[in-house]
Structures are given as structure tokens and as C-alpha cells.
Amino acid sequence: MTQTTVKTLKNYIGGEWVDAKTDKTEKVFNPATGEVIAHVPISTQEDVDYAVQVAAEAFETWQEVAVPKRARILFKYQQLLIDNWDELARLITLENGKNYTEAYGEVQRGIENVEFAAGAPSLMMGEQLPSIATDLESGVYRYPIGVIGGITPFNFPMMVPCWMFPIAVATGNTFVLKPSERTPLLANRLAELFEEAGLPKGVFNIVHGAHDVVNGLLDHKKVAAISFVGSQPVAEYVYKRGTDNLKRVQALAGAKNHSIVLRDANMDNATTQIMNAAFGSAGERCMAASVVAVEESIADEFVELLTQKANEITIGNGLDEGVFLGPVIRDQHKERTLSYIESGEKEGAKLIRDGRVDEAAKQEGYFVGPTIFDHVTSEMKIWQDEIFAPVLSIVRVKDLDAAIKLTNQSRFANGACIFTKDGGSVRQFREKIDAGMLGVNIGVPAPMAFFPFSGWKDSFYGDLHANGKDGLQFFTRKKVITTKWV
Ligand code: NAD
């Protein structure tokens, strides 16, 4: 029996599965059925303190381990993740609800992060200048920073933790992960496989729970840095409290991604991409398409084709063959989504497709069908807020200038896409859009592991983004040595 089939999850500290020092637990549901699949402990600051102490002790020896030796463990881990790919994907679908194909793709994204981290020997190499003056030379050396706290959201139980701990650990840090209490199972399996790969005790630890664990990590003197991914208000809070405690913090936050469709776009590609980006993973992606700014002259044709494609979507349990749209994460999230649909109607947007009336939306599980609003304006709440559900807003715009202006009005700036064949429009879009991750004729332009994952404005707080060279720099510090040869 693995840790993912136990009734009440345990924390993973110092290579042992230990009970949290609390009786308080929360139910973990299968969102497709509403069934309780586990209980997650709501750990205390005492649990955090224990984990951080253990991680701090482990850091003393782990940082001394030769980098290629650390990398070898990452190579073994990569192979184990590949060997267990199907099981990991099923677990993601079970606790998160996204369909199996999407879950399978998420596992791939996680593995790619491990592959990037296994390059630690090249990544950590320093730089030298043999003659900065007569008989004088300088060089830069790179070192880990200590114990890292990682706090992750429910929507990518594998990929998001893998943005953090593989590179942190490969570069010589030790790690305490607090997974989302709504999707905590996968993290335990990741720990088991890391142990099997030969990771020494105490290097990677998990403390399950909610805000007490987060605060415990943010306030702990022995935690050097915090990597956070989640909603905007919590990201802002984490960034402020963490930096107030003089820690390095990167906090990736919410989004409201705009897609711009120009009149020369390949309409079939644009509608397919946007349909996938808006309704894939039930709209619960930080790179989901939430708004389409479409040129007026083609808006009717676009809306008709998009609606036709949305009507073809199969809704249901993500483990069933052919299902595209799974449930949202919880009953409360479904209720919140329905209240946004009501607010869109009240504010005068035209409801083109109503996901409340789909058969699946009336059954067990937290289903909402694909929902499309047309004639949305920037005064409406459905345009302003991150709904994080399969609800798409269409705004009709005069031209590209108006589309860019609308996009830049949003407080969020995670991603943005353009659909066009015109190079000049692409250039104007690239230069004028305030967003960190752009796509051209593609719906979800989520960067791969070796590029930074980089929102702007209220979609990100900090300096160095997740992944790629930014990730490496976030988890390391440098020494410069100047030597006179006498
Ligand atoms: P969330 O903010 O509710 O939770 C994220 C983490 O913070 C969880 O581990 C949770 O336990 C903890 N948390 C929640 N409330 C807290 C509080 N008051 N004090 C301290 N800790 C708290 O986010 P979620 O609903 O799990 O995830 C969805 C959100 O994450 C969306 O807004 C989405 O856009 C965002 N997200 C962003 C990115 C990105 O790269 N920018 C990636 C994935 C998800």
C-alpha cells in the first residue's frame, strides 16, 4: 500500500511518514463523484517547526554532496516518474478532475522540470576572468541558499511542485512542501518515488495543511526562501509577509488571459485553440483563455463556430474514455461559478451557451458545462475577475489597437494570445501587450521547463520567475573571489 491509498494522509519528514500533531483534518473529494477519497491533516506550526529543523540539518550535508552525484539522483527520479506515468496521471484525475489526457500531459510537464534540474552540473558552473589586472583574477561560484518552503495550488498537483523542488534540491537546497489541501495525494507519491531514487532523508519533506503551515513557513527563521503559486490575494499576502521576514519570495498569482482574434485569423485554428484553452482543465488553468477580444467584422462567424465546437464537448468523469471537460474542484467553487454566470446575465452580457443546463451539471460531481458570454464589456465583473472555471467572455472590438487597450486594462497580466497571419500585427502585439507569456496562433502558451514562467502586474510578485535560468538563480547565491597571484 502506498501513501496515496491511506485514509488519513501523513506528513513526510526526515524520510519518515509521520502523523501531524493535530486531530484536525479536511476531506479530500473526488470532484467527479463527490466521494471522499482521503482526509488531509491540517498540520500545526509545531509540525512545520519539526520539518524545518530536519531540513536545516539535512542541508548541512546535502549542500556538500558533489553536484553530479545530486544530479544522478534526479536522473533516477526521472526514470521512476516515467515508469509510473500512468499511475500518476490517474491520481491527478482522481483528485483534481481534469481528464486523463490532460493529466498525462501534466506528468510530462513535471518530468521535464526534473530533466532540467538534472542539468545542475552545467547550470551551477561559475564564471572566471583570469586577468582583471596584472596578476589578478576573479571568479564567480554558485551555492545553494538553505531550506526552501514551497506552497502550491490545487490545479496542477504535479507540475507546479515540480517547478520548485527538483531544481531547488538539485542545486543543493533542502525543501519543505505544503501542497494544496484540496489535492494532496499526488505529492505523497512524488515523495515516495524520490526516496526510491535514493534521495537522502530530510532533503525533501511534506507538511500538509492550510494557512497555519503557510504562516509557519513564512515566519520561520530557518527558511531562506519561499516559492508560492496560487490566487492573487494569497500571493500578495505571502509576498508581503515573506519579504517582511527578510526572505527571498517568488509569488505567482492569478490571471485573466485575453486572446485577440483578428479578421485574417485562420478561423478553424483560432476557435479550436480557444475552445481548448477556455474549457480544458475546466478553465482551472492560470493560462486559461478567459476573454476573447474579437474584431467586430468577424465576430458573428467566430461566435457561431466556437459555440458549435463547445456543443461537441463531452462532459464527465475525466477517467472515462472521450471525456474532455471534467468537474471544477469543489461544490463551493461550482456555486461561485454559477453566481458569476448570474452576474454576467444581470450586467447585460448575452449568454450564448449556458453550462448550467448541460445534463452533467445536474448530476453528482461538480460539473459546469462550457459557458460563453458575448457582448461583454470591461465594466462587468465577469470581465474583471478571475472566475477559474469554464466560462468565456467575448468582447467585440473595432481593431487591434482596441484589443490591446482592453487587454492592458486588466490588473492581471499572466498570458495573452493573438490569432492572425499578419507579421506586423504580431509585432505590435508583442511590443505593446503587458503580459509575461505570449502566444501566436496558439491557445495556451505555457513555457516549457527551460524558459521562465513569467506573469506581470498582479499576476506575479517578486523578481525572479519560476523555471529556467530564473529558477536556478532564485534557488542559488553567488560568491565572487578575487585572487592576486604573488
Ligand atoms: P489558493 O490561493 O487558494 O491556494 C494556494 C495555496 O495557498 C494553497 O496551498 C493554500 O493552502 C494556500 N492558502 C490559501 N489561502 C490561504 C491563506 N488565507 N493564507 C495562507 N495560505 C493560504 O489557490 P488555488 O485555488 O489552490 O489555485 C488556483 C489559483 O492559483 C488561481 O488563481 C490560479 O490562477 C493560480 N495559479 C497561478 C499560476 C501562475 O503561474 N501564475 C499557476 C497555477 C495556479
Residues whose N, C-alpha, C, O or C-beta is under 5 A from the ligand:
A	BS01	NAD	I151 T152 P153 F154 N155 K178 P179 S180 E181 G209 A210 H211 V214 V229 G230 S231 Q232 V234 L252 A253 G254 A255 C286 G455 S459
